[in-house]
Amino acid sequence: MDKEITCGQVEECIKAASSFVKDVTLFDVYEGKQILANKKSMAFTVLFTPKDEAFTAEAVDGYVKKILKQLNKTYGIELRS
């Protein structure tokens, strides 16, 4: 992501992307030679809380994909591979 994007902006976008997100916590920021000079990498822990029933792995994968799509649409953020 661009260096100008704040942790708070990313957290709010993640929370807005799924009603099952209970908490978002930043646990790592990386800037270095594996990333372009005007970019940074942020890693988050996302806690999902079911409303009525337990989640399946497939359901959680779907929520993560929805979050990633929203981050890309809103801020141009891409998953680092």
mmCIF file of the N, C-alpha and C atoms, coordinates in Angstrom:
data_MODEL
# 
_entry.id   MODEL 
# 
loop_
_atom_site.group_PDB 
_atom_site.id 
_atom_site.type_symbol 
_atom_site.label_atom_id 
_atom_site.label_alt_id 
_atom_site.label_comp_id 
_atom_site.label_asym_id 
_atom_site.label_entity_id 
_atom_site.label_seq_id 
_atom_site.pdbx_PDB_ins_code 
_atom_site.Cartn_x 
_atom_site.Cartn_y 
_atom_site.Cartn_z 
_atom_site.occupancy 
_atom_site.B_iso_or_equiv 
_atom_site.pdbx_formal_charge 
_atom_site.auth_seq_id 
_atom_site.auth_comp_id 
_atom_site.auth_asym_id 
_atom_site.auth_atom_id 
_atom_site.pdbx_PDB_model_num 
ATOM 1   N N  . MET A 1 1  ? 0.842   -1.178  0.000  1.00 0.00 ? 1  MET A N  1 
ATOM 2   C CA . MET A 1 1  ? 0.000   0.000   0.000  1.00 0.00 ? 1  MET A CA 1 
ATOM 3   C C  . MET A 1 1  ? 0.883   1.235   0.000  1.00 0.00 ? 1  MET A C  1 
ATOM 4   N N  . ASP A 1 2  ? 0.308   2.349   -0.411 1.00 0.00 ? 2  ASP A N  1 
ATOM 5   C CA . ASP A 1 2  ? 1.031   3.609   -0.370 1.00 0.00 ? 2  ASP A CA 1 
ATOM 6   C C  . ASP A 1 2  ? 1.362   3.977   1.070  1.00 0.00 ? 2  ASP A C  1 
ATOM 7   N N  . LYS A 1 3  ? 2.515   4.605   1.276  1.00 0.00 ? 3  LYS A N  1 
ATOM 8   C CA . LYS A 1 3  ? 2.947   4.980   2.628  1.00 0.00 ? 3  LYS A CA 1 
ATOM 9   C C  . LYS A 1 3  ? 1.995   5.957   3.310  1.00 0.00 ? 3  LYS A C  1 
ATOM 10  N N  . GLU A 1 4  ? 1.260   6.746   2.523  1.00 0.00 ? 4  GLU A N  1 
ATOM 11  C CA . GLU A 1 4  ? 0.377   7.764   3.106  1.00 0.00 ? 4  GLU A CA 1 
ATOM 12  C C  . GLU A 1 4  ? -0.869  7.164   3.763  1.00 0.00 ? 4  GLU A C  1 
ATOM 13  N N  . ILE A 1 5  ? -1.212  5.937   3.439  1.00 0.00 ? 5  ILE A N  1 
ATOM 14  C CA . ILE A 1 5  ? -2.403  5.302   4.012  1.00 0.00 ? 5  ILE A CA 1 
ATOM 15  C C  . ILE A 1 5  ? -2.114  4.965   5.474  1.00 0.00 ? 5  ILE A C  1 
ATOM 16  N N  . THR A 1 6  ? -3.031  5.358   6.357  1.00 0.00 ? 6  THR A N  1 
ATOM 17  C CA . THR A 1 6  ? -2.818  5.144   7.790  1.00 0.00 ? 6  THR A CA 1 
ATOM 18  C C  . THR A 1 6  ? -3.401  3.815   8.263  1.00 0.00 ? 6  THR A C  1 
ATOM 19  N N  . CYS A 1 7  ? -2.911  3.388   9.395  1.00 0.00 ? 7  CYS A N  1 
ATOM 20  C CA . CYS A 1 7  ? -3.429  2.174   10.030 1.00 0.00 ? 7  CYS A CA 1 
ATOM 21  C C  . CYS A 1 7  ? -4.928  2.335   10.308 1.00 0.00 ? 7  CYS A C  1 
ATOM 22  N N  . GLY A 1 8  ? -5.321  3.488   10.795 1.00 0.00 ? 8  GLY A N  1 
ATOM 23  C CA . GLY A 1 8  ? -6.726  3.746   11.098 1.00 0.00 ? 8  GLY A CA 1 
ATOM 24  C C  . GLY A 1 8  ? -7.621  3.631   9.876  1.00 0.00 ? 8  GLY A C  1 
ATOM 25  N N  . GLN A 1 9  ? -7.149  4.125   8.741  1.00 0.00 ? 9  GLN A N  1 
ATOM 26  C CA . GLN A 1 9  ? -7.933  4.022   7.502  1.00 0.00 ? 9  GLN A CA 1 
ATOM 27  C C  . GLN A 1 9  ? -8.140  2.558   7.121  1.00 0.00 ? 9  GLN A C  1 
ATOM 28  N N  . VAL A 1 10 ? -7.080  1.765   7.224  1.00 0.00 ? 10 VAL A N  1 
ATOM 29  C CA . VAL A 1 10 ? -7.178  0.340   6.878  1.00 0.00 ? 10 VAL A CA 1 
ATOM 30  C C  . VAL A 1 10 ? -8.110  -0.374  7.855  1.00 0.00 ? 10 VAL A C  1 
ATOM 31  N N  . GLU A 1 11 ? -7.954  -0.113  9.141  1.00 0.00 ? 11 GLU A N  1 
ATOM 32  C CA . GLU A 1 11 ? -8.812  -0.756  10.145 1.00 0.00 ? 11 GLU A CA 1 
ATOM 33  C C  . GLU A 1 11 ? -10.285 -0.451  9.896  1.00 0.00 ? 11 GLU A C  1 
ATOM 34  N N  . GLU A 1 12 ? -10.605 0.802   9.626  1.00 0.00 ? 12 GLU A N  1 
ATOM 35  C CA . GLU A 1 12 ? -11.999 1.181   9.382  1.00 0.00 ? 12 GLU A CA 1 
ATOM 36  C C  . GLU A 1 12 ? -12.548 0.522   8.124  1.00 0.00 ? 12 GLU A C  1 
ATOM 37  N N  . CYS A 1 13 ? -11.728 0.417   7.090  1.00 0.00 ? 13 CYS A N  1 
ATOM 38  C CA . CYS A 1 13 ? -12.158 -0.228  5.848  1.00 0.00 ? 13 CYS A CA 1 
ATOM 39  C C  . CYS A 1 13 ? -12.432 -1.717  6.088  1.00 0.00 ? 13 CYS A C  1 
ATOM 40  N N  . ILE A 1 14 ? -11.573 -2.369  6.859  1.00 0.00 ? 14 ILE A N  1 
ATOM 41  C CA . ILE A 1 14 ? -11.766 -3.785  7.182  1.00 0.00 ? 14 ILE A CA 1 
ATOM 42  C C  . ILE A 1 14 ? -13.068 -3.977  7.954  1.00 0.00 ? 14 ILE A C  1 
ATOM 43  N N  . LYS A 1 15 ? -13.292 -3.149  8.958  1.00 0.00 ? 15 LYS A N  1 
ATOM 44  C CA . LYS A 1 15 ? -14.510 -3.256  9.771  1.00 0.00 ? 15 LYS A CA 1 
ATOM 45  C C  . LYS A 1 15 ? -15.764 -3.013  8.937  1.00 0.00 ? 15 LYS A C  1 
ATOM 46  N N  . ALA A 1 16 ? -15.688 -2.080  8.006  1.00 0.00 ? 16 ALA A N  1 
ATOM 47  C CA . ALA A 1 16 ? -16.845 -1.746  7.173  1.00 0.00 ? 16 ALA A CA 1 
ATOM 48  C C  . ALA A 1 16 ? -17.154 -2.836  6.147  1.00 0.00 ? 16 ALA A C  1 
ATOM 49  N N  . ALA A 1 17 ? -16.159 -3.642  5.800  1.00 0.00 ? 17 ALA A N  1 
ATOM 50  C CA . ALA A 1 17 ? -16.329 -4.653  4.752  1.00 0.00 ? 17 ALA A CA 1 
ATOM 51  C C  . ALA A 1 17 ? -17.134 -5.863  5.208  1.00 0.00 ? 17 ALA A C  1 
ATOM 52  N N  . SER A 1 18 ? -17.180 -6.128  6.526  1.00 0.00 ? 18 SER A N  1 
ATOM 53  C CA . SER A 1 18 ? -17.908 -7.301  7.020  1.00 0.00 ? 18 SER A CA 1 
ATOM 54  C C  . SER A 1 18 ? -18.502 -7.021  8.393  1.00 0.00 ? 18 SER A C  1 
ATOM 55  N N  . SER A 1 19 ? -19.770 -7.333  8.544  1.00 0.00 ? 19 SER A N  1 
ATOM 56  C CA . SER A 1 19 ? -20.430 -7.141  9.845  1.00 0.00 ? 19 SER A CA 1 
ATOM 57  C C  . SER A 1 19 ? -19.961 -8.157  10.879 1.00 0.00 ? 19 SER A C  1 
ATOM 58  N N  . PHE A 1 20 ? -19.223 -9.187  10.446 1.00 0.00 ? 20 PHE A N  1 
ATOM 59  C CA . PHE A 1 20 ? -18.729 -10.203 11.370 1.00 0.00 ? 20 PHE A CA 1 
ATOM 60  C C  . PHE A 1 20 ? -17.388 -9.840  11.995 1.00 0.00 ? 20 PHE A C  1 
ATOM 61  N N  . VAL A 1 21 ? -16.766 -8.732  11.558 1.00 0.00 ? 21 VAL A N  1 
ATOM 62  C CA . VAL A 1 21 ? -15.489 -8.310  12.128 1.00 0.00 ? 21 VAL A CA 1 
ATOM 63  C C  . VAL A 1 21 ? -15.744 -7.677  13.487 1.00 0.00 ? 21 VAL A C  1 
ATOM 64  N N  . LYS A 1 22 ? -15.130 -8.273  14.519 1.00 0.00 ? 22 LYS A N  1 
ATOM 65  C CA . LYS A 1 22 ? -15.281 -7.742  15.870 1.00 0.00 ? 22 LYS A CA 1 
ATOM 66  C C  . LYS A 1 22 ? -14.106 -6.851  16.247 1.00 0.00 ? 22 LYS A C  1 
ATOM 67  N N  . ASP A 1 23 ? -12.892 -7.220  15.794 1.00 0.00 ? 23 ASP A N  1 
ATOM 68  C CA . ASP A 1 23 ? -11.710 -6.453  16.174 1.00 0.00 ? 23 ASP A CA 1 
ATOM 69  C C  . ASP A 1 23 ? -10.644 -6.567  15.085 1.00 0.00 ? 23 ASP A C  1 
ATOM 70  N N  . VAL A 1 24 ? -9.875  -5.502  14.924 1.00 0.00 ? 24 VAL A N  1 
ATOM 71  C CA . VAL A 1 24 ? -8.770  -5.461  13.971 1.00 0.00 ? 24 VAL A CA 1 
ATOM 72  C C  . VAL A 1 24 ? -7.565  -4.905  14.717 1.00 0.00 ? 24 VAL A C  1 
ATOM 73  N N  . THR A 1 25 ? -6.437  -5.625  14.651 1.00 0.00 ? 25 THR A N  1 
ATOM 74  C CA . THR A 1 25 ? -5.234  -5.201  15.358 1.00 0.00 ? 25 THR A CA 1 
ATOM 75  C C  . THR A 1 25 ? -4.029  -5.262  14.428 1.00 0.00 ? 25 THR A C  1 
ATOM 76  N N  . LEU A 1 26 ? -3.314  -4.154  14.321 1.00 0.00 ? 26 LEU A N  1 
ATOM 77  C CA . LEU A 1 26 ? -2.075  -4.111  13.553 1.00 0.00 ? 26 LEU A CA 1 
ATOM 78  C C  . LEU A 1 26 ? -0.998  -4.848  14.328 1.00 0.00 ? 26 LEU A C  1 
ATOM 79  N N  . PHE A 1 27 ? -0.259  -5.780  13.656 1.00 0.00 ? 27 PHE A N  1 
ATOM 80  C CA . PHE A 1 27 ? 0.828   -6.456  14.358 1.00 0.00 ? 27 PHE A CA 1 
ATOM 81  C C  . PHE A 1 27 ? 2.174   -6.329  13.670 1.00 0.00 ? 27 PHE A C  1 
ATOM 82  N N  . ASP A 1 28 ? 2.229   -5.757  12.453 1.00 0.00 ? 28 ASP A N  1 
ATOM 83  C CA . ASP A 1 28 ? 3.517   -5.590  11.801 1.00 0.00 ? 28 ASP A CA 1 
ATOM 84  C C  . ASP A 1 28 ? 3.430   -4.556  10.686 1.00 0.00 ? 28 ASP A C  1 
ATOM 85  N N  . VAL A 1 29 ? 4.500   -3.763  10.564 1.00 0.00 ? 29 VAL A N  1 
ATOM 86  C CA . VAL A 1 29 ? 4.664   -2.841  9.445  1.00 0.00 ? 29 VAL A CA 1 
ATOM 87  C C  . VAL A 1 29 ? 6.044   -3.090  8.877  1.00 0.00 ? 29 VAL A C  1 
ATOM 88  N N  . TYR A 1 30 ? 6.121   -3.228  7.559  1.00 0.00 ? 30 TYR A N  1 
ATOM 89  C CA . TYR A 1 30 ? 7.407   -3.483  6.912  1.00 0.00 ? 30 TYR A CA 1 
ATOM 90  C C  . TYR A 1 30 ? 7.629   -2.469  5.799  1.00 0.00 ? 30 TYR A C  1 
ATOM 91  N N  . GLU A 1 31 ? 8.803   -1.874  5.813  1.00 0.00 ? 31 GLU A N  1 
ATOM 92  C CA . GLU A 1 31 ? 9.274   -1.030  4.726  1.00 0.00 ? 31 GLU A CA 1 
ATOM 93  C C  . GLU A 1 31 ? 10.709  -1.459  4.481  1.00 0.00 ? 31 GLU A C  1 
ATOM 94  N N  . GLY A 1 32 ? 11.013  -1.848  3.272  1.00 0.00 ? 32 GLY A N  1 
ATOM 95  C CA . GLY A 1 32 ? 12.370  -2.308  3.014  1.00 0.00 ? 32 GLY A CA 1 
ATOM 96  C C  . GLY A 1 32 ? 12.613  -2.604  1.560  1.00 0.00 ? 32 GLY A C  1 
ATOM 97  N N  . LYS A 1 33 ? 13.733  -3.275  1.315  1.00 0.00 ? 33 LYS A N  1 
ATOM 98  C CA . LYS A 1 33 ? 14.169  -3.476  -0.063 1.00 0.00 ? 33 LYS A CA 1 
ATOM 99  C C  . LYS A 1 33 ? 13.287  -4.405  -0.880 1.00 0.00 ? 33 LYS A C  1 
ATOM 100 N N  . GLN A 1 34 ? 12.417  -5.172  -0.269 1.00 0.00 ? 34 GLN A N  1 
ATOM 101 C CA . GLN A 1 34 ? 11.515  -6.043  -1.023 1.00 0.00 ? 34 GLN A CA 1 
ATOM 102 C C  . GLN A 1 34 ? 10.252  -5.312  -1.485 1.00 0.00 ? 34 GLN A C  1 
ATOM 103 N N  . ILE A 1 35 ? 10.128  -4.046  -1.067 1.00 0.00 ? 35 ILE A N  1 
ATOM 104 C CA . ILE A 1 35 ? 8.944   -3.242  -1.397 1.00 0.00 ? 35 ILE A CA 1 
ATOM 105 C C  . ILE A 1 35 ? 9.417   -1.924  -2.006 1.00 0.00 ? 35 ILE A C  1 
ATOM 106 N N  . LEU A 1 36 ? 8.667   -1.387  -2.943 1.00 0.00 ? 36 LEU A N  1 
ATOM 107 C CA . LEU A 1 36 ? 9.008   -0.103  -3.557 1.00 0.00 ? 36 LEU A CA 1 
ATOM 108 C C  . LEU A 1 36 ? 9.157   0.992   -2.499 1.00 0.00 ? 36 LEU A C  1 
ATOM 109 N N  . ALA A 1 37 ? 9.954   1.991   -2.796 1.00 0.00 ? 37 ALA A N  1 
ATOM 110 C CA . ALA A 1 37 ? 10.282  3.052   -1.838 1.00 0.00 ? 37 ALA A CA 1 
ATOM 111 C C  . ALA A 1 37 ? 9.056   3.816   -1.331 1.00 0.00 ? 37 ALA A C  1 
ATOM 112 N N  . ASN A 1 38 ? 8.034   3.974   -2.143 1.00 0.00 ? 38 ASN A N  1 
ATOM 113 C CA . ASN A 1 38 ? 6.846   4.730   -1.741 1.00 0.00 ? 38 ASN A CA 1 
ATOM 114 C C  . ASN A 1 38 ? 5.734   3.833   -1.184 1.00 0.00 ? 38 ASN A C  1 
ATOM 115 N N  . LYS A 1 39 ? 6.075   2.597   -0.851 1.00 0.00 ? 39 LYS A N  1 
ATOM 116 C CA . LYS A 1 39 ? 5.080   1.624   -0.362 1.00 0.00 ? 39 LYS A CA 1 
ATOM 117 C C  . LYS A 1 39 ? 5.469   1.097   1.021  1.00 0.00 ? 39 LYS A C  1 
ATOM 118 N N  . LYS A 1 40 ? 4.512   0.470   1.683  1.00 0.00 ? 40 LYS A N  1 
ATOM 119 C CA . LYS A 1 40 ? 4.736   -0.223  2.948  1.00 0.00 ? 40 LYS A CA 1 
ATOM 120 C C  . LYS A 1 40 ? 3.813   -1.427  2.998  1.00 0.00 ? 40 LYS A C  1 
ATOM 121 N N  . SER A 1 41 ? 4.138   -2.345  3.886  1.00 0.00 ? 41 SER A N  1 
ATOM 122 C CA . SER A 1 41 ? 3.312   -3.525  4.091  1.00 0.00 ? 41 SER A CA 1 
ATOM 123 C C  . SER A 1 41 ? 2.827   -3.500  5.539  1.00 0.00 ? 41 SER A C  1 
ATOM 124 N N  . MET A 1 42 ? 1.540   -3.699  5.742  1.00 0.00 ? 42 MET A N  1 
ATOM 125 C CA . MET A 1 42 ? 0.966   -3.778  7.090  1.00 0.00 ? 42 MET A CA 1 
ATOM 126 C C  . MET A 1 42 ? 0.291   -5.135  7.238  1.00 0.00 ? 42 MET A C  1 
ATOM 127 N N  . ALA A 1 43 ? 0.453   -5.731  8.412  1.00 0.00 ? 43 ALA A N  1 
ATOM 128 C CA . ALA A 1 43 ? -0.191  -7.015  8.695  1.00 0.00 ? 43 ALA A CA 1 
ATOM 129 C C  . ALA A 1 43 ? -1.134  -6.838  9.882  1.00 0.00 ? 43 ALA A C  1 
ATOM 130 N N  . PHE A 1 44 ? -2.318  -7.398  9.740  1.00 0.00 ? 44 PHE A N  1 
ATOM 131 C CA . PHE A 1 44 ? -3.355  -7.249  10.757 1.00 0.00 ? 44 PHE A CA 1 
ATOM 132 C C  . PHE A 1 44 ? -3.877  -8.606  11.213 1.00 0.00 ? 44 PHE A C  1 
ATOM 133 N N  . THR A 1 45 ? -4.284  -8.662  12.467 1.00 0.00 ? 45 THR A N  1 
ATOM 134 C CA . THR A 1 45 ? -5.067  -9.775  12.980 1.00 0.00 ? 45 THR A CA 1 
ATOM 135 C C  . THR A 1 45 ? -6.522  -9.317  12.950 1.00 0.00 ? 45 THR A C  1 
ATOM 136 N N  . VAL A 1 46 ? -7.381  -10.138 12.360 1.00 0.00 ? 46 VAL A N  1 
ATOM 137 C CA . VAL A 1 46 ? -8.803  -9.802  12.268 1.00 0.00 ? 46 VAL A CA 1 
ATOM 138 C C  . VAL A 1 46 ? -9.592  -10.863 13.029 1.00 0.00 ? 46 VAL A C  1 
ATOM 139 N N  . LEU A 1 47 ? -10.382 -10.417 13.996 1.00 0.00 ? 47 LEU A N  1 
ATOM 140 C CA . LEU A 1 47 ? -11.211 -11.325 14.792 1.00 0.00 ? 47 LEU A CA 1 
ATOM 141 C C  . LEU A 1 47 ? -12.640 -11.266 14.270 1.00 0.00 ? 47 LEU A C  1 
ATOM 142 N N  . PHE A 1 48 ? -13.130 -12.423 13.829 1.00 0.00 ? 48 PHE A N  1 
ATOM 143 C CA . PHE A 1 48 ? -14.505 -12.545 13.358 1.00 0.00 ? 48 PHE A CA 1 
ATOM 144 C C  . PHE A 1 48 ? -15.355 -13.150 14.471 1.00 0.00 ? 48 PHE A C  1 
ATOM 145 N N  . THR A 1 49 ? -16.571 -12.646 14.639 1.00 0.00 ? 49 THR A N  1 
ATOM 146 C CA . THR A 1 49 ? -17.485 -13.192 15.636 1.00 0.00 ? 49 THR A CA 1 
ATOM 147 C C  . THR A 1 49 ? -18.793 -13.565 14.957 1.00 0.00 ? 49 THR A C  1 
ATOM 148 N N  . PRO A 1 50 ? -19.175 -14.839 15.040 1.00 0.00 ? 50 PRO A N  1 
ATOM 149 C CA . PRO A 1 50 ? -20.442 -15.258 14.421 1.00 0.00 ? 50 PRO A CA 1 
ATOM 150 C C  . PRO A 1 50 ? -21.639 -14.694 15.183 1.00 0.00 ? 50 PRO A C  1 
ATOM 151 N N  . LYS A 1 51 ? -22.706 -14.477 14.465 1.00 0.00 ? 51 LYS A N  1 
ATOM 152 C CA . LYS A 1 51 ? -23.927 -13.964 15.099 1.00 0.00 ? 51 LYS A CA 1 
ATOM 153 C C  . LYS A 1 51 ? -24.815 -15.109 15.598 1.00 0.00 ? 51 LYS A C  1 
ATOM 154 N N  . ASP A 1 52 ? -25.035 -16.127 14.761 1.00 0.00 ? 52 ASP A N  1 
ATOM 155 C CA . ASP A 1 52 ? -25.964 -17.187 15.140 1.00 0.00 ? 52 ASP A CA 1 
ATOM 156 C C  . ASP A 1 52 ? -25.363 -18.584 15.122 1.00 0.00 ? 52 ASP A C  1 
ATOM 157 N N  . GLU A 1 53 ? -24.359 -18.813 14.291 1.00 0.00 ? 53 GLU A N  1 
ATOM 158 C CA . GLU A 1 53 ? -23.812 -20.162 14.175 1.00 0.00 ? 53 GLU A CA 1 
ATOM 159 C C  . GLU A 1 53 ? -22.304 -20.101 13.957 1.00 0.00 ? 53 GLU A C  1 
ATOM 160 N N  . ALA A 1 54 ? -21.646 -21.214 14.167 1.00 0.00 ? 54 ALA A N  1 
ATOM 161 C CA . ALA A 1 54 ? -20.197 -21.279 13.993 1.00 0.00 ? 54 ALA A CA 1 
ATOM 162 C C  . ALA A 1 54 ? -19.830 -21.087 12.521 1.00 0.00 ? 54 ALA A C  1 
ATOM 163 N N  . PHE A 1 55 ? -18.653 -20.531 12.300 1.00 0.00 ? 55 PHE A N  1 
ATOM 164 C CA . PHE A 1 55 ? -18.163 -20.317 10.944 1.00 0.00 ? 55 PHE A CA 1 
ATOM 165 C C  . PHE A 1 55 ? -17.520 -21.570 10.391 1.00 0.00 ? 55 PHE A C  1 
ATOM 166 N N  . THR A 1 56 ? -17.626 -21.737 9.103  1.00 0.00 ? 56 THR A N  1 
ATOM 167 C CA . THR A 1 56 ? -16.849 -22.759 8.403  1.00 0.00 ? 56 THR A CA 1 
ATOM 168 C C  . THR A 1 56 ? -15.612 -22.069 7.835  1.00 0.00 ? 56 THR A C  1 
ATOM 169 N N  . ALA A 1 57 ? -14.602 -22.846 7.478  1.00 0.00 ? 57 ALA A N  1 
ATOM 170 C CA . ALA A 1 57 ? -13.399 -22.282 6.868  1.00 0.00 ? 57 ALA A CA 1 
ATOM 171 C C  . ALA A 1 57 ? -13.753 -21.568 5.568  1.00 0.00 ? 57 ALA A C  1 
ATOM 172 N N  . GLU A 1 58 ? -14.687 -22.122 4.820  1.00 0.00 ? 58 GLU A N  1 
ATOM 173 C CA . GLU A 1 58 ? -15.101 -21.517 3.560  1.00 0.00 ? 58 GLU A CA 1 
ATOM 174 C C  . GLU A 1 58 ? -15.758 -20.148 3.783  1.00 0.00 ? 58 GLU A C  1 
ATOM 175 N N  . ALA A 1 59 ? -16.560 -20.046 4.841  1.00 0.00 ? 59 ALA A N  1 
ATOM 176 C CA . ALA A 1 59 ? -17.214 -18.769 5.142  1.00 0.00 ? 59 ALA A CA 1 
ATOM 177 C C  . ALA A 1 59 ? -16.175 -17.709 5.492  1.00 0.00 ? 59 ALA A C  1 
ATOM 178 N N  . VAL A 1 60 ? -15.215 -18.064 6.320  1.00 0.00 ? 60 VAL A N  1 
ATOM 179 C CA . VAL A 1 60 ? -14.174 -17.112 6.707  1.00 0.00 ? 60 VAL A CA 1 
ATOM 180 C C  . VAL A 1 60 ? -13.352 -16.702 5.489  1.00 0.00 ? 60 VAL A C  1 
ATOM 181 N N  . ASP A 1 61 ? -13.010 -17.653 4.633  1.00 0.00 ? 61 ASP A N  1 
ATOM 182 C CA . ASP A 1 61 ? -12.289 -17.324 3.399  1.00 0.00 ? 61 ASP A CA 1 
ATOM 183 C C  . ASP A 1 61 ? -13.080 -16.314 2.562  1.00 0.00 ? 61 ASP A C  1 
ATOM 184 N N  . GLY A 1 62 ? -14.378 -16.475 2.516  1.00 0.00 ? 62 GLY A N  1 
ATOM 185 C CA . GLY A 1 62 ? -15.230 -15.544 1.779  1.00 0.00 ? 62 GLY A CA 1 
ATOM 186 C C  . GLY A 1 62 ? -15.199 -14.145 2.382  1.00 0.00 ? 62 GLY A C  1 
ATOM 187 N N  . TYR A 1 63 ? -15.215 -14.051 3.711  1.00 0.00 ? 63 TYR A N  1 
ATOM 188 C CA . TYR A 1 63 ? -15.153 -12.747 4.378  1.00 0.00 ? 63 TYR A CA 1 
ATOM 189 C C  . TYR A 1 63 ? -13.809 -12.081 4.107  1.00 0.00 ? 63 TYR A C  1 
ATOM 190 N N  . VAL A 1 64 ? -12.738 -12.855 4.142  1.00 0.00 ? 64 VAL A N  1 
ATOM 191 C CA . VAL A 1 64 ? -11.401 -12.313 3.883  1.00 0.00 ? 64 VAL A CA 1 
ATOM 192 C C  . VAL A 1 64 ? -11.321 -11.798 2.442  1.00 0.00 ? 64 VAL A C  1 
ATOM 193 N N  . LYS A 1 65 ? -11.842 -12.552 1.505  1.00 0.00 ? 65 LYS A N  1 
ATOM 194 C CA . LYS A 1 65 ? -11.838 -12.105 0.103  1.00 0.00 ? 65 LYS A CA 1 
ATOM 195 C C  . LYS A 1 65 ? -12.626 -10.810 -0.064 1.00 0.00 ? 65 LYS A C  1 
ATOM 196 N N  . LYS A 1 66 ? -13.743 -10.703 0.634  1.00 0.00 ? 66 LYS A N  1 
ATOM 197 C CA . LYS A 1 66 ? -14.560 -9.491  0.571  1.00 0.00 ? 66 LYS A CA 1 
ATOM 198 C C  . LYS A 1 66 ? -13.787 -8.298  1.142  1.00 0.00 ? 66 LYS A C  1 
ATOM 199 N N  . ILE A 1 67 ? -13.074 -8.514  2.237  1.00 0.00 ? 67 ILE A N  1 
ATOM 200 C CA . ILE A 1 67 ? -12.265 -7.455  2.845  1.00 0.00 ? 67 ILE A CA 1 
ATOM 201 C C  . ILE A 1 67 ? -11.160 -7.022  1.895  1.00 0.00 ? 67 ILE A C  1 
ATOM 202 N N  . LEU A 1 68 ? -10.455 -7.993  1.309  1.00 0.00 ? 68 LEU A N  1 
ATOM 203 C CA . LEU A 1 68 ? -9.367  -7.674  0.383  1.00 0.00 ? 68 LEU A CA 1 
ATOM 204 C C  . LEU A 1 68 ? -9.883  -6.898  -0.832 1.00 0.00 ? 68 LEU A C  1 
ATOM 205 N N  . LYS A 1 69 ? -11.046 -7.282  -1.327 1.00 0.00 ? 69 LYS A N  1 
ATOM 206 C CA . LYS A 1 69 ? -11.644 -6.583  -2.466 1.00 0.00 ? 69 LYS A CA 1 
ATOM 207 C C  . LYS A 1 69 ? -11.974 -5.141  -2.095 1.00 0.00 ? 69 LYS A C  1 
ATOM 208 N N  . GLN A 1 70 ? -12.518 -4.936  -0.890 1.00 0.00 ? 70 GLN A N  1 
ATOM 209 C CA . GLN A 1 70 ? -12.872 -3.586  -0.441 1.00 0.00 ? 70 GLN A CA 1 
ATOM 210 C C  . GLN A 1 70 ? -11.619 -2.730  -0.239 1.00 0.00 ? 70 GLN A C  1 
ATOM 211 N N  . LEU A 1 71 ? -10.552 -3.308  0.327  1.00 0.00 ? 71 LEU A N  1 
ATOM 212 C CA . LEU A 1 71 ? -9.298  -2.575  0.508  1.00 0.00 ? 71 LEU A CA 1 
ATOM 213 C C  . LEU A 1 71 ? -8.711  -2.157  -0.838 1.00 0.00 ? 71 LEU A C  1 
ATOM 214 N N  . ASN A 1 72 ? -8.800  -3.037  -1.814 1.00 0.00 ? 72 ASN A N  1 
ATOM 215 C CA . ASN A 1 72 ? -8.282  -2.724  -3.146 1.00 0.00 ? 72 ASN A CA 1 
ATOM 216 C C  . ASN A 1 72 ? -9.111  -1.628  -3.805 1.00 0.00 ? 72 ASN A C  1 
ATOM 217 N N  . LYS A 1 73 ? -10.419 -1.740  -3.692 1.00 0.00 ? 73 LYS A N  1 
ATOM 218 C CA . LYS A 1 73 ? -11.324 -0.760  -4.307 1.00 0.00 ? 73 LYS A CA 1 
ATOM 219 C C  . LYS A 1 73 ? -11.162 0.622   -3.666 1.00 0.00 ? 73 LYS A C  1 
ATOM 220 N N  . THR A 1 74 ? -11.042 0.667   -2.345 1.00 0.00 ? 74 THR A N  1 
ATOM 221 C CA . THR A 1 74 ? -10.992 1.932   -1.619 1.00 0.00 ? 74 THR A CA 1 
ATOM 222 C C  . THR A 1 74 ? -9.621  2.601   -1.681 1.00 0.00 ? 74 THR A C  1 
ATOM 223 N N  . TYR A 1 75 ? -8.560  1.803   -1.485 1.00 0.00 ? 75 TYR A N  1 
ATOM 224 C CA . TYR A 1 75 ? -7.215  2.378   -1.360 1.00 0.00 ? 75 TYR A CA 1 
ATOM 225 C C  . TYR A 1 75 ? -6.195  1.811   -2.349 1.00 0.00 ? 75 TYR A C  1 
ATOM 226 N N  . GLY A 1 76 ? -6.612  0.898   -3.213 1.00 0.00 ? 76 GLY A N  1 
ATOM 227 C CA . GLY A 1 76 ? -5.653  0.289   -4.138 1.00 0.00 ? 76 GLY A CA 1 
ATOM 228 C C  . GLY A 1 76 ? -4.703  -0.662  -3.465 1.00 0.00 ? 76 GLY A C  1 
ATOM 229 N N  . ILE A 1 77 ? -5.077  -1.144  -2.289 1.00 0.00 ? 77 ILE A N  1 
ATOM 230 C CA . ILE A 1 77 ? -4.216  -2.065  -1.517 1.00 0.00 ? 77 ILE A CA 1 
ATOM 231 C C  . ILE A 1 77 ? -4.264  -3.447  -2.129 1.00 0.00 ? 77 ILE A C  1 
ATOM 232 N N  . GLU A 1 78 ? -3.089  -4.059  -2.244 1.00 0.00 ? 78 GLU A N  1 
ATOM 233 C CA . GLU A 1 78 ? -2.987  -5.414  -2.777 1.00 0.00 ? 78 GLU A CA 1 
ATOM 234 C C  . GLU A 1 78 ? -2.336  -6.322  -1.745 1.00 0.00 ? 78 GLU A C  1 
ATOM 235 N N  . LEU A 1 79 ? -2.761  -7.578  -1.735 1.00 0.00 ? 79 LEU A N  1 
ATOM 236 C CA . LEU A 1 79 ? -2.173  -8.575  -0.862 1.00 0.00 ? 79 LEU A CA 1 
ATOM 237 C C  . LEU A 1 79 ? -0.754  -8.858  -1.325 1.00 0.00 ? 79 LEU A C  1 
ATOM 238 N N  . ARG A 1 80 ? 0.196   -8.786  -0.411 1.00 0.00 ? 80 ARG A N  1 
ATOM 239 C CA . ARG A 1 80 ? 1.597   -9.034  -0.745 1.00 0.00 ? 80 ARG A CA 1 
ATOM 240 C C  . ARG A 1 80 ? 1.825   -10.528 -0.843 1.00 0.00 ? 80 ARG A C  1 
ATOM 241 N N  . SER A 1 81 ? 2.510   -10.959 -1.899 1.00 0.00 ? 81 SER A N  1 
ATOM 242 C CA . SER A 1 81 ? 2.749   -12.391 -2.051 1.00 0.00 ? 81 SER A CA 1 
ATOM 243 C C  . SER A 1 81 ? 4.208   -12.753 -1.884 1.00 0.00 ? 81 SER A C  1 
# 
